[in-house]
Amino acid sequence: MADGIVTWFDPRRGFGFISRAGFVSREDGGADVFVHRTQLEPANQRPAPGDRVRFTIQPRPEGLYATSVHAL
């Protein structure tokens, strides 16, 4: 599990980004992680910029992807 801060999330489009800056170094895969609404738990959660979250990181060819995202 990783911790991060929501930097941007568009509920209408259903995706955004989580920053791991301050939690890991750039050598550890970078700071920005993509998040899709299907990975929010509970499903009705609407993250806002500045919200702290805990999630699992899945590497994908396009970059890092957040799964099992829970608000802290």
mmCIF file as gemmi writes it, N, C-alpha and C atoms, coordinates in Angstrom:
data_model
loop_
_atom_site.group_PDB
_atom_site.id
_atom_site.type_symbol
_atom_site.label_atom_id
_atom_site.label_alt_id
_atom_site.label_comp_id
_atom_site.label_asym_id
_atom_site.label_entity_id
_atom_site.label_seq_id
_atom_site.pdbx_PDB_ins_code
_atom_site.Cartn_x
_atom_site.Cartn_y
_atom_site.Cartn_z
_atom_site.occupancy
_atom_site.B_iso_or_equiv
_atom_site.pdbx_formal_charge
_atom_site.auth_seq_id
_atom_site.auth_asym_id
_atom_site.pdbx_PDB_model_num
ATOM 1 N N . MET Axp A 1 ? 0.851 -1.183 0 1 0 ? 1 A 1
ATOM 2 C CA . MET Axp A 1 ? 0 0 0 1 0 ? 1 A 1
ATOM 3 C C . MET Axp A 1 ? 0.89 1.238 0 1 0 ? 1 A 1
ATOM 4 N N . ALA Axp A 2 ? 0.379 2.273 -0.64 1 0 ? 2 A 1
ATOM 5 C CA . ALA Axp A 2 ? 1.092 3.545 -0.718 1 0 ? 2 A 1
ATOM 6 C C . ALA Axp A 2 ? 0.163 4.657 -0.259 1 0 ? 2 A 1
ATOM 7 N N . ASP Axp A 3 ? 0.749 5.748 0.202 1 0 ? 3 A 1
ATOM 8 C CA . ASP Axp A 3 ? -0.015 6.93 0.582 1 0 ? 3 A 1
ATOM 9 C C . ASP Axp A 3 ? 0.258 8.037 -0.417 1 0 ? 3 A 1
ATOM 10 N N . GLY Axp A 4 ? -0.733 8.899 -0.615 1 0 ? 4 A 1
ATOM 11 C CA . GLY Axp A 4 ? -0.561 10.02 -1.519 1 0 ? 4 A 1
ATOM 12 C C . GLY Axp A 4 ? -1.608 11.081 -1.281 1 0 ? 4 A 1
ATOM 13 N N . ILE Axp A 5 ? -1.544 12.125 -2.089 1 0 ? 5 A 1
ATOM 14 C CA . ILE Axp A 5 ? -2.468 13.243 -2.007 1 0 ? 5 A 1
ATOM 15 C C . ILE Axp A 5 ? -3.09 13.449 -3.385 1 0 ? 5 A 1
ATOM 16 N N . VAL Axp A 6 ? -4.422 13.549 -3.425 1 0 ? 6 A 1
ATOM 17 C CA . VAL Axp A 6 ? -5.115 13.797 -4.689 1 0 ? 6 A 1
ATOM 18 C C . VAL Axp A 6 ? -4.706 15.181 -5.184 1 0 ? 6 A 1
ATOM 19 N N . THR Axp A 7 ? -4.184 15.244 -6.415 1 0 ? 7 A 1
ATOM 20 C CA . THR Axp A 7 ? -3.802 16.535 -6.985 1 0 ? 7 A 1
ATOM 21 C C . THR Axp A 7 ? -4.885 17.066 -7.903 1 0 ? 7 A 1
ATOM 22 N N . TRP Axp A 8 ? -5.645 16.142 -8.512 1 0 ? 8 A 1
ATOM 23 C CA . TRP Axp A 8 ? -6.671 16.541 -9.464 1 0 ? 8 A 1
ATOM 24 C C . TRP Axp A 8 ? -7.609 15.364 -9.662 1 0 ? 8 A 1
ATOM 25 N N . PHE Axp A 9 ? -8.913 15.626 -9.684 1 0 ? 9 A 1
ATOM 26 C CA . PHE Axp A 9 ? -9.888 14.58 -9.987 1 0 ? 9 A 1
ATOM 27 C C . PHE Axp A 9 ? -11.114 15.23 -10.6 1 0 ? 9 A 1
ATOM 28 N N . ASP Axp A 10 ? -11.531 14.739 -11.758 1 0 ? 10 A 1
ATOM 29 C CA . ASP Axp A 10 ? -12.712 15.253 -12.453 1 0 ? 10 A 1
ATOM 30 C C . ASP Axp A 10 ? -13.823 14.216 -12.319 1 0 ? 10 A 1
ATOM 31 N N . PRO Axp A 11 ? -14.81 14.449 -11.437 1 0 ? 11 A 1
ATOM 32 C CA . PRO Axp A 11 ? -15.864 13.45 -11.238 1 0 ? 11 A 1
ATOM 33 C C . PRO Axp A 11 ? -16.719 13.226 -12.48 1 0 ? 11 A 1
ATOM 34 N N . ARG Axp A 12 ? -16.85 14.226 -13.322 1 0 ? 12 A 1
ATOM 35 C CA . ARG Axp A 12 ? -17.641 14.073 -14.547 1 0 ? 12 A 1
ATOM 36 C C . ARG Axp A 12 ? -16.954 13.122 -15.515 1 0 ? 12 A 1
ATOM 37 N N . ARG Axp A 13 ? -15.643 13.26 -15.647 1 0 ? 13 A 1
ATOM 38 C CA . ARG Axp A 13 ? -14.874 12.389 -16.55 1 0 ? 13 A 1
ATOM 39 C C . ARG Axp A 13 ? -14.437 11.095 -15.866 1 0 ? 13 A 1
ATOM 40 N N . GLY Axp A 14 ? -14.408 11.095 -14.537 1 0 ? 14 A 1
ATOM 41 C CA . GLY Axp A 14 ? -14.15 9.876 -13.789 1 0 ? 14 A 1
ATOM 42 C C . GLY Axp A 14 ? -12.699 9.483 -13.621 1 0 ? 14 A 1
ATOM 43 N N . PHE Axp A 15 ? -11.779 10.439 -13.685 1 0 ? 15 A 1
ATOM 44 C CA . PHE Axp A 15 ? -10.389 10.099 -13.442 1 0 ? 15 A 1
ATOM 45 C C . PHE Axp A 15 ? -9.624 11.299 -12.901 1 0 ? 15 A 1
ATOM 46 N N . GLY Axp A 16 ? -8.415 11.021 -12.434 1 0 ? 16 A 1
ATOM 47 C CA . GLY Axp A 16 ? -7.564 12.074 -11.894 1 0 ? 16 A 1
ATOM 48 C C . GLY Axp A 16 ? -6.179 11.535 -11.593 1 0 ? 16 A 1
ATOM 49 N N . PHE Axp A 17 ? -5.466 12.255 -10.732 1 0 ? 17 A 1
ATOM 50 C CA . PHE Axp A 17 ? -4.098 11.879 -10.392 1 0 ? 17 A 1
ATOM 51 C C . PHE Axp A 17 ? -3.844 12.028 -8.902 1 0 ? 17 A 1
ATOM 52 N N . ILE Axp A 18 ? -2.982 11.157 -8.405 1 0 ? 18 A 1
ATOM 53 C CA . ILE Axp A 18 ? -2.537 11.172 -7.016 1 0 ? 18 A 1
ATOM 54 C C . ILE Axp A 18 ? -1.045 11.448 -7.036 1 0 ? 18 A 1
ATOM 55 N N . SER Axp A 19 ? -0.6 12.342 -6.165 1 0 ? 19 A 1
ATOM 56 C CA . SER Axp A 19 ? 0.819 12.649 -6.057 1 0 ? 19 A 1
ATOM 57 C C . SER Axp A 19 ? 1.414 11.863 -4.904 1 0 ? 19 A 1
ATOM 58 N N . ARG Axp A 20 ? 2.557 11.244 -5.157 1 0 ? 20 A 1
ATOM 59 C CA . ARG Axp A 20 ? 3.293 10.573 -4.089 1 0 ? 20 A 1
ATOM 60 C C . ARG Axp A 20 ? 4.471 11.433 -3.656 1 0 ? 20 A 1
ATOM 61 N N . ALA Axp A 21 ? 4.572 12.665 -4.156 1 0 ? 21 A 1
ATOM 62 C CA . ALA Axp A 21 ? 5.669 13.562 -3.789 1 0 ? 21 A 1
ATOM 63 C C . ALA Axp A 21 ? 5.706 13.707 -2.27 1 0 ? 21 A 1
ATOM 64 N N . GLY Axp A 22 ? 6.873 13.607 -1.719 1 0 ? 22 A 1
ATOM 65 C CA . GLY Axp A 22 ? 7.007 13.662 -0.271 1 0 ? 22 A 1
ATOM 66 C C . GLY Axp A 22 ? 6.889 12.295 0.372 1 0 ? 22 A 1
ATOM 67 N N . PHE Axp A 23 ? 6.42 11.31 -0.394 1 0 ? 23 A 1
ATOM 68 C CA . PHE Axp A 23 ? 6.287 9.953 0.116 1 0 ? 23 A 1
ATOM 69 C C . PHE Axp A 23 ? 7.355 9.027 -0.454 1 0 ? 23 A 1
ATOM 70 N N . VAL Axp A 24 ? 7.804 9.295 -1.696 1 0 ? 24 A 1
ATOM 71 C CA . VAL Axp A 24 ? 8.835 8.484 -2.341 1 0 ? 24 A 1
ATOM 72 C C . VAL Axp A 24 ? 9.741 9.384 -3.172 1 0 ? 24 A 1
ATOM 73 N N . SER Axp A 25 ? 10.843 8.828 -3.606 1 0 ? 25 A 1
ATOM 74 C CA . SER Axp A 25 ? 11.746 9.579 -4.479 1 0 ? 25 A 1
ATOM 75 C C . SER Axp A 25 ? 11.396 9.317 -5.938 1 0 ? 25 A 1
ATOM 76 N N . ARG Axp A 26 ? 11.843 10.165 -6.818 1 0 ? 26 A 1
ATOM 77 C CA . ARG Axp A 26 ? 11.621 9.981 -8.26 1 0 ? 26 A 1
ATOM 78 C C . ARG Axp A 26 ? 12.239 8.667 -8.74 1 0 ? 26 A 1
ATOM 79 N N . GLU Axp A 27 ? 13.307 8.229 -8.095 1 0 ? 27 A 1
ATOM 80 C CA . GLU Axp A 27 ? 13.957 6.971 -8.486 1 0 ? 27 A 1
ATOM 81 C C . GLU Axp A 27 ? 13.047 5.775 -8.225 1 0 ? 27 A 1
ATOM 82 N N . ASP Axp A 28 ? 12.023 5.965 -7.407 1 0 ? 28 A 1
ATOM 83 C CA . ASP Axp A 28 ? 11.104 4.887 -7.057 1 0 ? 28 A 1
ATOM 84 C C . ASP Axp A 28 ? 9.908 4.851 -8.007 1 0 ? 28 A 1
ATOM 85 N N . GLY Axp A 29 ? 10.046 5.45 -9.183 1 0 ? 29 A 1
ATOM 86 C CA . GLY Axp A 29 ? 8.988 5.36 -10.169 1 0 ? 29 A 1
ATOM 87 C C . GLY Axp A 29 ? 8.203 6.636 -10.376 1 0 ? 29 A 1
ATOM 88 N N . GLY Axp A 30 ? 8.631 7.721 -9.785 1 0 ? 30 A 1
ATOM 89 C CA . GLY Axp A 30 ? 7.932 8.983 -9.997 1 0 ? 30 A 1
ATOM 90 C C . GLY Axp A 30 ? 6.872 9.249 -8.964 1 0 ? 30 A 1
ATOM 91 N N . ALA Axp A 31 ? 6.266 10.408 -9.056 1 0 ? 31 A 1
ATOM 92 C CA . ALA Axp A 31 ? 5.336 10.829 -8.022 1 0 ? 31 A 1
ATOM 93 C C . ALA Axp A 31 ? 3.87 10.728 -8.447 1 0 ? 31 A 1
ATOM 94 N N . ASP Axp A 32 ? 3.56 10.817 -9.733 1 0 ? 32 A 1
ATOM 95 C CA . ASP Axp A 32 ? 2.17 10.881 -10.171 1 0 ? 32 A 1
ATOM 96 C C . ASP Axp A 32 ? 1.61 9.514 -10.542 1 0 ? 32 A 1
ATOM 97 N N . VAL Axp A 33 ? 0.4 9.25 -10.027 1 0 ? 33 A 1
ATOM 98 C CA . VAL Axp A 33 ? -0.262 7.97 -10.264 1 0 ? 33 A 1
ATOM 99 C C . VAL Axp A 33 ? -1.668 8.26 -10.79 1 0 ? 33 A 1
ATOM 100 N N . PHE Axp A 34 ? -2.047 7.635 -11.891 1 0 ? 34 A 1
ATOM 101 C CA . PHE Axp A 34 ? -3.378 7.777 -12.482 1 0 ? 34 A 1
ATOM 102 C C . PHE Axp A 34 ? -4.387 7.027 -11.625 1 0 ? 34 A 1
ATOM 103 N N . VAL Axp A 35 ? -5.578 7.604 -11.456 1 0 ? 35 A 1
ATOM 104 C CA . VAL Axp A 35 ? -6.653 6.927 -10.728 1 0 ? 35 A 1
ATOM 105 C C . VAL Axp A 35 ? -7.951 7.054 -11.527 1 0 ? 35 A 1
ATOM 106 N N . HIS Axp A 36 ? -8.662 5.922 -11.654 1 0 ? 36 A 1
ATOM 107 C CA . HIS Axp A 36 ? -9.955 5.892 -12.344 1 0 ? 36 A 1
ATOM 108 C C . HIS Axp A 36 ? -11.04 5.651 -11.302 1 0 ? 36 A 1
ATOM 109 N N . ARG Axp A 37 ? -12.223 6.19 -11.543 1 0 ? 37 A 1
ATOM 110 C CA . ARG Axp A 37 ? -13.326 6.09 -10.568 1 0 ? 37 A 1
ATOM 111 C C . ARG Axp A 37 ? -13.684 4.653 -10.212 1 0 ? 37 A 1
ATOM 112 N N . THR Axp A 38 ? -13.419 3.697 -11.083 1 0 ? 38 A 1
ATOM 113 C CA . THR Axp A 38 ? -13.743 2.302 -10.789 1 0 ? 38 A 1
ATOM 114 C C . THR Axp A 38 ? -12.881 1.733 -9.67 1 0 ? 38 A 1
ATOM 115 N N . GLN Axp A 39 ? -11.803 2.428 -9.301 1 0 ? 39 A 1
ATOM 116 C CA . GLN Axp A 39 ? -10.903 1.947 -8.258 1 0 ? 39 A 1
ATOM 117 C C . GLN Axp A 39 ? -11.146 2.595 -6.9 1 0 ? 39 A 1
ATOM 118 N N . LEU Axp A 40 ? -12.139 3.489 -6.816 1 0 ? 40 A 1
ATOM 119 C CA . LEU Axp A 40 ? -12.448 4.164 -5.555 1 0 ? 40 A 1
ATOM 120 C C . LEU Axp A 40 ? -13.264 3.246 -4.66 1 0 ? 40 A 1
ATOM 121 N N . GLU Axp A 41 ? -12.893 3.179 -3.392 1 0 ? 41 A 1
ATOM 122 C CA . GLU Axp A 41 ? -13.604 2.355 -2.408 1 0 ? 41 A 1
ATOM 123 C C . GLU Axp A 41 ? -13.89 3.201 -1.183 1 0 ? 41 A 1
ATOM 124 N N . PRO Axp A 42 ? -15.146 3.459 -0.837 1 0 ? 42 A 1
ATOM 125 C CA . PRO Axp A 42 ? -16.359 2.992 -1.489 1 0 ? 42 A 1
ATOM 126 C C . PRO Axp A 42 ? -16.568 3.671 -2.835 1 0 ? 42 A 1
ATOM 127 N N . ALA Axp A 43 ? -17.383 3.072 -3.67 1 0 ? 43 A 1
ATOM 128 C CA . ALA Axp A 43 ? -17.571 3.523 -5.049 1 0 ? 43 A 1
ATOM 129 C C . ALA Axp A 43 ? -18.154 4.926 -5.155 1 0 ? 43 A 1
ATOM 130 N N . ASN Axp A 44 ? -18.893 5.386 -4.156 1 0 ? 44 A 1
ATOM 131 C CA . ASN Axp A 44 ? -19.499 6.718 -4.221 1 0 ? 44 A 1
ATOM 132 C C . ASN Axp A 44 ? -18.554 7.822 -3.752 1 0 ? 44 A 1
ATOM 133 N N . GLN Axp A 45 ? -17.351 7.483 -3.404 1 0 ? 45 A 1
ATOM 134 C CA . GLN Axp A 45 ? -16.339 8.444 -2.961 1 0 ? 45 A 1
ATOM 135 C C . GLN Axp A 45 ? -16.047 9.461 -4.071 1 0 ? 45 A 1
ATOM 136 N N . ARG Axp A 46 ? -15.892 10.726 -3.736 1 0 ? 46 A 1
ATOM 137 C CA . ARG Axp A 46 ? -15.548 11.778 -4.695 1 0 ? 46 A 1
ATOM 138 C C . ARG Axp A 46 ? -14.33 12.525 -4.162 1 0 ? 46 A 1
ATOM 139 N N . PRO Axp A 47 ? -13.131 12.07 -4.504 1 0 ? 47 A 1
ATOM 140 C CA . PRO Axp A 47 ? -11.932 12.731 -3.981 1 0 ? 47 A 1
ATOM 141 C C . PRO Axp A 47 ? -11.79 14.156 -4.505 1 0 ? 47 A 1
ATOM 142 N N . ALA Axp A 48 ? -11.219 15.007 -3.673 1 0 ? 48 A 1
ATOM 143 C CA . ALA Axp A 48 ? -10.982 16.407 -4.029 1 0 ? 48 A 1
ATOM 144 C C . ALA Axp A 48 ? -9.492 16.707 -3.857 1 0 ? 48 A 1
ATOM 145 N N . PRO Axp A 49 ? -8.98 17.687 -4.571 1 0 ? 49 A 1
ATOM 146 C CA . PRO Axp A 49 ? -7.576 18.052 -4.413 1 0 ? 49 A 1
ATOM 147 C C . PRO Axp A 49 ? -7.234 18.299 -2.942 1 0 ? 49 A 1
ATOM 148 N N . GLY Axp A 50 ? -6.13 17.705 -2.519 1 0 ? 50 A 1
ATOM 149 C CA . GLY Axp A 50 ? -5.682 17.833 -1.139 1 0 ? 50 A 1
ATOM 150 C C . GLY Axp A 50 ? -6.073 16.673 -0.254 1 0 ? 50 A 1
ATOM 151 N N . ASP Axp A 51 ? -7.017 15.829 -0.691 1 0 ? 51 A 1
ATOM 152 C CA . ASP Axp A 51 ? -7.41 14.66 0.098 1 0 ? 51 A 1
ATOM 153 C C . ASP Axp A 51 ? -6.271 13.654 0.158 1 0 ? 51 A 1
ATOM 154 N N . ARG Axp A 52 ? -6.031 13.104 1.348 1 0 ? 52 A 1
ATOM 155 C CA . ARG Axp A 52 ? -5.025 12.044 1.505 1 0 ? 52 A 1
ATOM 156 C C . ARG Axp A 52 ? -5.7 10.705 1.257 1 0 ? 52 A 1
ATOM 157 N N . VAL Axp A 53 ? -5.01 9.836 0.527 1 0 ? 53 A 1
ATOM 158 C CA . VAL Axp A 53 ? -5.55 8.527 0.186 1 0 ? 53 A 1
ATOM 159 C C . VAL Axp A 53 ? -4.486 7.448 0.36 1 0 ? 53 A 1
ATOM 160 N N . ARG Axp A 54 ? -4.951 6.222 0.515 1 0 ? 54 A 1
ATOM 161 C CA . ARG Axp A 54 ? -4.077 5.039 0.556 1 0 ? 54 A 1
ATOM 162 C C . ARG Axp A 54 ? -4.521 4.138 -0.588 1 0 ? 54 A 1
ATOM 163 N N . PHE Axp A 55 ? -3.56 3.556 -1.301 1 0 ? 55 A 1
ATOM 164 C CA . PHE Axp A 55 ? -3.879 2.795 -2.502 1 0 ? 55 A 1
ATOM 165 C C . PHE Axp A 55 ? -2.777 1.797 -2.818 1 0 ? 55 A 1
ATOM 166 N N . THR Axp A 56 ? -3.08 0.91 -3.747 1 0 ? 56 A 1
ATOM 167 C CA . THR Axp A 56 ? -2.114 -0.05 -4.271 1 0 ? 56 A 1
ATOM 168 C C . THR Axp A 56 ? -1.68 0.441 -5.641 1 0 ? 56 A 1
ATOM 169 N N . ILE Axp A 57 ? -0.406 0.259 -5.962 1 0 ? 57 A 1
ATOM 170 C CA . ILE Axp A 57 ? 0.126 0.721 -7.244 1 0 ? 57 A 1
ATOM 171 C C . ILE Axp A 57 ? 0.302 -0.456 -8.188 1 0 ? 57 A 1
ATOM 172 N N . GLN Axp A 58 ? -0.225 -0.298 -9.394 1 0 ? 58 A 1
ATOM 173 C CA . GLN Axp A 58 ? -0.071 -1.292 -10.453 1 0 ? 58 A 1
ATOM 174 C C . GLN Axp A 58 ? 0.689 -0.641 -11.61 1 0 ? 58 A 1
ATOM 175 N N . PRO Axp A 59 ? 1.858 -1.163 -11.966 1 0 ? 59 A 1
ATOM 176 C CA . PRO Axp A 59 ? 2.547 -0.613 -13.139 1 0 ? 59 A 1
ATOM 177 C C . PRO Axp A 59 ? 1.848 -1.063 -14.416 1 0 ? 59 A 1
ATOM 178 N N . ARG Axp A 60 ? 1.711 -0.157 -15.336 1 0 ? 60 A 1
ATOM 179 C CA . ARG Axp A 60 ? 1.124 -0.433 -16.649 1 0 ? 60 A 1
ATOM 180 C C . ARG Axp A 60 ? 2.039 0.173 -17.696 1 0 ? 60 A 1
ATOM 181 N N . PRO Axp A 61 ? 1.93 -0.238 -18.949 1 0 ? 61 A 1
ATOM 182 C CA . PRO Axp A 61 ? 2.78 0.35 -19.996 1 0 ? 61 A 1
ATOM 183 C C . PRO Axp A 61 ? 2.638 1.874 -20.09 1 0 ? 61 A 1
ATOM 184 N N . GLU Axp A 62 ? 1.443 2.397 -19.776 1 0 ? 62 A 1
ATOM 185 C CA . GLU Axp A 62 ? 1.201 3.837 -19.855 1 0 ? 62 A 1
ATOM 186 C C . GLU Axp A 62 ? 1.744 4.589 -18.648 1 0 ? 62 A 1
ATOM 187 N N . GLY Axp A 63 ? 2.051 3.891 -17.577 1 0 ? 63 A 1
ATOM 188 C CA . GLY Axp A 63 ? 2.516 4.518 -16.34 1 0 ? 63 A 1
ATOM 189 C C . GLY Axp A 63 ? 1.923 3.828 -15.132 1 0 ? 63 A 1
ATOM 190 N N . LEU Axp A 64 ? 1.995 4.476 -13.986 1 0 ? 64 A 1
ATOM 191 C CA . LEU Axp A 64 ? 1.494 3.891 -12.749 1 0 ? 64 A 1
ATOM 192 C C . LEU Axp A 64 ? -0.01 4.101 -12.627 1 0 ? 64 A 1
ATOM 193 N N . TYR Axp A 65 ? -0.71 3.088 -12.091 1 0 ? 65 A 1
ATOM 194 C CA . TYR Axp A 65 ? -2.16 3.072 -11.978 1 0 ? 65 A 1
ATOM 195 C C . TYR Axp A 65 ? -2.526 2.741 -10.534 1 0 ? 65 A 1
ATOM 196 N N . ALA Axp A 66 ? -3.412 3.531 -9.922 1 0 ? 66 A 1
ATOM 197 C CA . ALA Axp A 66 ? -3.838 3.3 -8.541 1 0 ? 66 A 1
ATOM 198 C C . ALA Axp A 66 ? -5.041 2.361 -8.514 1 0 ? 66 A 1
ATOM 199 N N . THR Axp A 67 ? -4.999 1.375 -7.619 1 0 ? 67 A 1
ATOM 200 C CA . THR Axp A 67 ? -6.131 0.481 -7.411 1 0 ? 67 A 1
ATOM 201 C C . THR Axp A 67 ? -6.471 0.494 -5.922 1 0 ? 67 A 1
ATOM 202 N N . SER Axp A 68 ? -7.667 0.057 -5.582 1 0 ? 68 A 1
ATOM 203 C CA . SER Axp A 68 ? -8.121 -0.029 -4.179 1 0 ? 68 A 1
ATOM 204 C C . SER Axp A 68 ? -7.856 1.267 -3.431 1 0 ? 68 A 1
ATOM 205 N N . VAL Axp A 69 ? -8.391 2.371 -3.925 1 0 ? 69 A 1
ATOM 206 C CA . VAL Axp A 69 ? -8.143 3.701 -3.358 1 0 ? 69 A 1
ATOM 207 C C . VAL Axp A 69 ? -9.113 3.981 -2.22 1 0 ? 69 A 1
ATOM 208 N N . HIS Axp A 70 ? -8.573 4.255 -1.021 1 0 ? 70 A 1
ATOM 209 C CA . HIS Axp A 70 ? -9.354 4.56 0.176 1 0 ? 70 A 1
ATOM 210 C C . HIS Axp A 70 ? -8.942 5.915 0.732 1 0 ? 70 A 1
ATOM 211 N N . ALA Axp A 71 ? -9.906 6.72 1.138 1 0 ? 71 A 1
ATOM 212 C CA . ALA Axp A 71 ? -9.61 7.999 1.788 1 0 ? 71 A 1
ATOM 213 C C . ALA Axp A 71 ? -9.029 7.741 3.172 1 0 ? 71 A 1
ATOM 214 N N . LEU Axp A 72 ? -8.115 8.594 3.601 1 0 ? 72 A 1
ATOM 215 C CA . LEU Axp A 72 ? -7.547 8.503 4.948 1 0 ? 72 A 1
ATOM 216 C C . LEU Axp A 72 ? -8.214 9.499 5.866 1 0 ? 72 A 1
